[in-house]
């Protein structure tokens, strides 16, 4: 059981890295979305979509391993840092569903306002990173609340 628990911790940490890390590459990409030529724009948007899709799947592993860690570990669902993480998790799921895909689709419209869409994506990236990093802080620090 001890080896299984350690393996779950490892999977949980790797999936946290995979859920958070790729969003950092979007920071320079979103800055380049303002004035690219059409071929570059499509490449940037493809990368953006891939990162969002990849991190969603890494998030599934993260949630699954987190549930197993709570079930098999010393904490309960009522532990304050777990409750706070879950609140942020559900908030981030709603945010993720509404922040990226609809905005990325608007780039395909003929009369899109690129500067406004880029500003919206930039804000979404930073907001989502803040949510993810706050959840990571709760998991690492496990503060007494």
C-alpha positions, 0 to 999 in steps of 0.5 A, a space after each residue: 500500500 505504501 508503494 501504491 500511495 507513493 506512486 499516486 503522489 508521483 502521478 499527482 505531481 506529474 499531472 499537476 506539472 502537466 496541467 499548469 506548465 503548458 500555460 506558461 508557453 501561452 504567455 509569449 504566444 498570446 503577445 504575438 497574436 496581435 500582428 501575425 500573418 495569417 499562417 502564423 496566426 493559425 499556427 499560434 491558434 493551433 498551439 493554443 488549442 492544443 495546450 488547452 486540450 492537453 491540460 484538460 486531459 492532464 487535469 483529469 489525471 490530476 483529479 483522479 489521482 487526488 481523489 485516490 490520495 484522499 481516499 487512501 491517505 490521512 486526510 478527509 474531504 473536510 480538511 480545510 485545504 482540500 475544501 479550498 482546493 475543491 472550491 478553486 477546482 470547480 471555479 477553474 473548471 467553469 472558467 476553463 470552459 468559458 474562457 478559451 474555446 469561445 474566444 479562440 473560435 471568434 478568431 475564425 470570424 471574418 470581422 473579429 476585433 483581434 486586439 480585443 480578443 488578444 486582450 481577453 485571452 491574455 487576461 484568461 491565461 493569467 487568471 487561469 494560471 493564478 487559479 492553478 497556482 493557488 490550488 498548487 499552493 494549497 496542495 503543497 503548503 497544506 495550510 491550517 485554516 
